[in-house]
Amino acid sequence: MTSHKTAQSMKPATAAKKLGVYLQATPAEFQEGAVSRTELNALQTDPPAWLVELRRTGPHPRPVVAAKLGVSIAGLARGGVSEALTTEQIDALKDEMPEWLAKERATQAEVRKEAARIKERNAERAAQSG
């Protein structure tokens, strides 16, 4: 019985998510075909011009928008942001600093602070019991 390796492939939406780009902004040939692991690795190690430009200027998917604004994805939704934004739009939001964005950034900072406190507490407990 011989085993032969088949190339794993993924849907374009999955590949776009792994690349951190907005699927609808990618070229048609990317959106229409399956992407193999080998192709994905090649895109990550040696990105073509369209991918470099898309990562630089957007439009960016919600997880990237949230990270660039320093808020959660839920915070984006609470702020009324449901679509992909370009880098220019993200920078404009940062400059305007609407009330919702300031509030969500403060909330996110508290969440990170609490997570760090819990991690430290758990590390101390592990050190005491070990």
Salt bridges, closest charged atoms under 4 A:
GLU53 OE1 - ARG56 NH2 2.56
GLU104 OE2 - ARG78 NE 2.86
GLU114 OE2 - ARG117 NH2 2.65
